[in-house]
Amino acid sequence: MQSPDPPTPLHVQQIVKTYQQGTAKVFALDGVDQKVEPGEFVAIMGASGSGKSTLLHAMAGLIDVDEGRVKLAGQDLSQLSDAALTRFRRDNLGIVFQAYNLIPSLTAEDNIRLPAPKRMAAKLDSIVEELLDRLDMTARRHHKPGALSGGEQQRIAIARALVCNPTILLADEPTGSLDSISGTQICELLRNLVDQQGHSIVMVTHEPHVAMWADRICVLKDGTNLAELRTDGCRNPQSVAHQYQQALGGEVAV
Ligand SMILES: Nc1ncnc2c1ncn2[C@@H]1O[C@H](COP(=O)(O)OP(=O)(O)OP(=O)(O)O)[C@@H](O)[C@H]1O
C-alpha cells in the first residue's frame, strides 16, 4: 500500500492583520495567500513596512490574525488553545531570528537541547550529536554563545530550531547580522537542509543575494502578494534584483 502524501507544511489563506496606530488603522497584511510544499524553500521579500515580519509571525502562530486561516501541517492554528498551540509549535515549527536569541549562560550544546520535551530524552543525545555534526559545530559544543562567532551562533540557533524535527523552518533575516562570507555559509546550510534533508523553509530577507538561495520568492507590497519570482536554482543576485525591481517598479541595490 502506498504511504499517504505528507500534509502541506504551511498554508496561509487570505490573512488580514491590522494594527491601530493612534487614530489610524494600519493593514499590515491585507489578504495574503501562501502555500509551502514539502521540501520547498520560499523567500519573502518586500520594502520596509510591506508586512514581511508580520506574515512570518502569523505563520508561526505568534500573533492572532483578524481574518483568514493559517494551517501548519494541516492544523488550523486558530482552533488550538494557547497551551495546545505552544505544544504544537514546539513539535512542528522551528524559528530562527536575526539576533540568534541563544541563552548566554548555556553552552552551545545545551542551547540546542533546550526546546526538546521530556519524551525525547532517550534519543536526545544522538539527535544533538547528529545536529552538531551536520552543522559542523562538534568542536564548539562546549562553548557559550559569547565565545562563538555570529555565524557559529546562528548555526547553533538553526540546530536548536531543528531539534524537534519540525515540519517547517521559519527564518527572519537569518543573515542580517552576519558578514557576507558567514551569511553565504548560512544560506548554503539552509539550502542543504532542503536538498539533503527535505526540510521546508520560509525565510524573510530584503537582500537579493540571500533570496536567490530559495526556490521561489514571494514579493509583498502594502500587506498584499505583489508577485512570485522563480529563481530556477541559478543563484544569480543580479537576476533576482532585476526581477524584484521590475515587480516593484523601482530601483533596488544588490
Ligand atoms: N505591533 C505593531 N503595532 C503597530 N503597527 C505595527 C506593529 N507591527 C507592525 N506594524 C505595522 O505593520 C506594517 C508592516 O510591518 P512589518 O514589520 O510586518 O513590515 P516589514 O516588511 O517586516 O518591515 P521591515 O523590513 O522594516 O522589518 C508596518 O506599517 C508597521 O508599522
The ligand as an SDF file (V2000), in Angstrom:
LIG
                    3D

 31 33  0  0  0  0  0  0  0  0999 V2000
    2.9970   45.8370   16.8320 N   0  0  0  0  0  0  0  0  0  0  0  0
    2.6570   46.7370   15.8970 C   0  0  0  0  0  0  0  0  0  0  0  0
    1.9070   47.8010   16.2030 N   0  0  0  0  0  0  0  0  0  0  0  0
    1.5330   48.6950   15.2690 C   0  0  0  0  0  0  0  0  0  0  0  0
    1.8750   48.6060   13.9670 N   0  0  0  0  0  0  0  0  0  0  0  0
    2.6310   47.5750   13.5900 C   0  0  0  0  0  0  0  0  0  0  0  0
    3.0670   46.5800   14.5300 C   0  0  0  0  0  0  0  0  0  0  0  0
    3.8130   45.6570   13.8540 N   0  0  0  0  0  0  0  0  0  0  0  0
    3.8350   46.0480   12.5670 C   0  0  0  0  0  0  0  0  0  0  0  0
    3.1410   47.2000   12.4060 N   0  0  0  0  0  0  0  0  0  0  0  0
    2.9320   47.8990   11.1270 C   0  0  0  0  0  0  0  0  0  0  0  0
    2.5690   46.9480   10.1680 O   0  0  0  0  0  0  0  0  0  0  0  0
    3.2050   47.2250    8.9150 C   0  0  0  0  0  0  0  0  0  0  0  0
    4.0100   46.0130    8.4920 C   0  0  0  0  0  0  0  0  0  0  0  0
    5.1000   45.8610    9.4090 O   0  0  0  0  0  0  0  0  0  0  0  0
    6.1830   44.6890    9.3060 P   0  0  0  0  0  0  0  0  0  0  0  0
    7.1000   44.8410   10.4760 O   0  0  0  0  0  0  0  0  0  0  0  0
    5.4960   43.4120    9.1060 O   0  0  0  0  0  0  0  0  0  0  0  0
    6.9450   45.0790    7.9580 O   0  0  0  0  0  0  0  0  0  0  0  0
    8.3120   44.5130    7.3740 P   0  0  0  0  0  0  0  0  0  0  0  0
    8.1050   44.3250    5.9210 O   0  0  0  0  0  0  0  0  0  0  0  0
    8.7610   43.3410    8.1790 O   0  0  0  0  0  0  0  0  0  0  0  0
    9.2910   45.7450    7.6430 O   0  0  0  0  0  0  0  0  0  0  0  0
   10.8830   45.7740    7.8930 P   0  0  0  0  0  0  0  0  0  0  0  0
   11.5320   45.3030    6.6220 O   0  0  0  0  0  0  0  0  0  0  0  0
   11.1590   47.2320    8.1520 O   0  0  0  0  0  0  0  0  0  0  0  0
   11.1720   44.8950    9.0740 O   0  0  0  0  0  0  0  0  0  0  0  0
    4.0070   48.4870    9.1100 C   0  0  0  0  0  0  0  0  0  0  0  0
    3.2270   49.5860    8.6930 O   0  0  0  0  0  0  0  0  0  0  0  0
    4.2100   48.5280   10.6120 C   0  0  0  0  0  0  0  0  0  0  0  0
    4.3370   49.8720   11.0580 O   0  0  0  0  0  0  0  0  0  0  0  0
  1  2  1  0
  2  3  1  0
  2  7  2  0
  3  4  2  0
  4  5  1  0
  5  6  2  0
  6  7  1  0
  6 10  1  0
  7  8  1  0
  8  9  2  0
  9 10  1  0
 10 11  1  0
 11 12  1  0
 11 30  1  0
 12 13  1  0
 13 14  1  0
 13 28  1  0
 14 15  1  0
 15 16  1  0
 16 17  2  0
 16 18  1  0
 16 19  1  0
 19 20  1  0
 20 21  2  0
 20 22  1  0
 20 23  1  0
 23 24  1  0
 24 25  2  0
 24 26  1  0
 24 27  1  0
 28 29  1  0
 28 30  1  0
 30 31  1  0
M  END
$$$$
